[in-house]
């Protein structure tokens, strides 16, 4: 990478210098000609303002003293042209000069290419000066002879500048690439020092943020795996112990019903935990199916309320449904919405003490709908509400303090709500004193990637 950047930056600098040199090479000719025309024009201007000098030069048929081959011609008021440069003045040029216009052009005088500058004078006359074009060529040749040295200096300077710039750019890029490879190899806790231009500093900062995110994510995964292993170990230990007792024949006939009930309970617990793991894994895949169709949420909540009223009654919990009583239609997956309700109600029932309320509420929310599950349990702290949907976090925090499930239920609710195009939030304390979970569903789910 460092070598490539060095080559590219040096090549760009060299090309820039070469293009500048080529441009200067061609501009020298234009500049030299303009310079000679300007000098010749000023001389013609002076002669046009001093008729005595121009007449003296004319009648003596001399070239200008110290000149580069300049020749003079005078256009008289009657339209005649006299002087050594008469052959370079045509009828059109004479007409323009007698009309008071200045003339700057090329012509041939005695077969020689010359520059022509004419200026109108007083008394309806004009002065014309010519100069061989070889003077321009000689000037161009002299100027071009001085061009290679600054070009060579420029090329060397450009190469050095490109090398320095490449090293400055390549250092942070190489450091960032090294850090990325080390992150890919599993190393963590890397801190790359920001260096170079703003874009490279942003890249380094992004790598540092990625490193922190990976550390946080892997720590969470590690804690989750520890929680999963603990959750699996407890029912497995009980099941294994009773299975060994049955195999060894130490369980008497009177204990068989109790042993069978324990084995069944622990097996169902394992089955539920494995099913939750499968549900969460399926929600994380891209092929998870959501069948969207018009659903009357009022009717759906009424049916769910009938089921949960019976379950709550068996636990001595006062269950209440709050709903509009009129159709509330949204385009969603009714089966998945019922899964959401069951997951939140199951979580609420687990922590709601006997005699406390549990509420399932439905209300319009703009063009969509709002579902709430509120309970009269211990509620959540502000910190609990912020991490309520992280896998196993609340489970690990409150295990042994209050009833807990598998630690996956709220994570499943959160991911499922996202799949339905909605959102779910947790509040530490609702009207009933316990936690309040709010699900908002849009009237129509947004297309994927919108």
VENTANOR-V18401 format. One record per backbone hydrogen bond with DSSP energy under -1.0 kcal/mol. CO is the residue of the C=O (numbers start at 1). NH is the residue of the N-H. Records with the same first field share a line. If there is no record, write none. Layout:
# VENTANOR-V18401
CO = NH / NH
This chain:
# VENTANOR-V18401
1 = 5
2 = 6
3 = 7
4 = 8
5 = 9
6 = 10
7 = 11
8 = 12
9 = 13
10 = 14
11 = 15
12 = 16
13 = 17
14 = 18
15 = 19
16 = 20
17 = 21
18 = 22
19 = 23
20 = 24
21 = 25
22 = 26
23 = 27
24 = 28
27 = 31
28 = 32
29 = 33
30 = 34
31 = 35
32 = 36
33 = 37
34 = 38
35 = 39
36 = 40
37 = 41
38 = 42
39 = 43
40 = 44
41 = 45
42 = 46
43 = 47
44 = 48
45 = 49
50 = 54
51 = 55
52 = 56
53 = 57
54 = 58
55 = 59
56 = 60
57 = 62
58 = 61
64 = 67
71 = 130
72 = 85
73 = 128
74 = 82
75 = 126
76 = 79
80 = 76
82 = 74
83 = 86
85 = 88
86 = 89
90 = 94
91 = 95
92 = 96
93 = 97
94 = 98
95 = 99
96 = 101
97 = 100
103 = 118
105 = 116
107 = 114
109 = 112
112 = 109
113 = 133
114 = 107
115 = 131
116 = 105
117 = 129
118 = 103
119 = 127
125 = 121
126 = 75
127 = 119
128 = 73
129 = 117
130 = 71
131 = 115
132 = 135
133 = 137
134 = 138
135 = 139
136 = 140
137 = 141
138 = 142
139 = 143
140 = 144
141 = 145
147 = 151
148 = 152
149 = 153
150 = 154
151 = 155
152 = 156
153 = 157
154 = 158
155 = 159
156 = 160
157 = 161
158 = 162
159 = 163
160 = 164
161 = 165
162 = 166
163 = 167
164 = 168
165 = 169
166 = 170
167 = 171
169 = 173
170 = 174
171 = 175
172 = 176
173 = 177
174 = 178
175 = 179
176 = 180
177 = 181
178 = 182
179 = 183
180 = 184
181 = 185
182 = 187
183 = 186
197 = 201
198 = 202
199 = 203
200 = 204
201 = 205
202 = 206
203 = 207
204 = 208
205 = 209
206 = 210
207 = 211
208 = 212
209 = 213
210 = 214
211 = 215
212 = 216
213 = 217
214 = 218
215 = 219
216 = 220
217 = 221
218 = 222
219 = 223
220 = 224
221 = 225
222 = 226
223 = 227
224 = 228
225 = 229
226 = 230
227 = 231
228 = 232
229 = 233
230 = 234
232 = 236
233 = 237
234 = 238
235 = 239
236 = 240
237 = 241
238 = 242
239 = 243
240 = 244
241 = 245
242 = 246
243 = 247
244 = 248
245 = 250
252 = 255
255 = 259
256 = 260
257 = 261
258 = 262
259 = 263
260 = 264
261 = 265
262 = 266
263 = 267
264 = 268
265 = 269
266 = 270
267 = 271
268 = 272
269 = 273
270 = 274
271 = 275
272 = 276
273 = 277
274 = 278
275 = 279
276 = 280
277 = 281
278 = 282
279 = 283
280 = 284
282 = 285
293 = 332
295 = 297 / 330
296 = 300
297 = 301
298 = 302
299 = 303
300 = 304
301 = 305
302 = 306
303 = 307
304 = 308
305 = 309
306 = 310
307 = 311
308 = 312
309 = 313
310 = 314
312 = 317
313 = 316
316 = 355
318 = 358
320 = 360
322 = 362
328 = 297
330 = 295
332 = 293
333 = 337
334 = 338
335 = 339
336 = 340
337 = 341
338 = 342
339 = 343
340 = 344
341 = 345
342 = 346
343 = 347
344 = 348
345 = 349
346 = 350
353 = 356
356 = 318
357 = 376
358 = 320
359 = 374
360 = 322
361 = 372
363 = 370
365 = 368
368 = 365
369 = 441
370 = 363
371 = 439
372 = 361
373 = 437
374 = 359
375 = 434
381 = 385
382 = 386
383 = 387
387 = 390
390 = 393
392 = 396
393 = 397
394 = 398
398 = 401 / 402
407 = 392
408 = 412
409 = 413
410 = 414
411 = 415
412 = 416
413 = 417
414 = 418
415 = 419
416 = 420
417 = 422
418 = 421
423 = 440
425 = 438
427 = 436
428 = 380
430 = 433
434 = 430
435 = 375
436 = 427
437 = 373
438 = 425
439 = 371
440 = 423
441 = 369
443 = 331
447 = 450
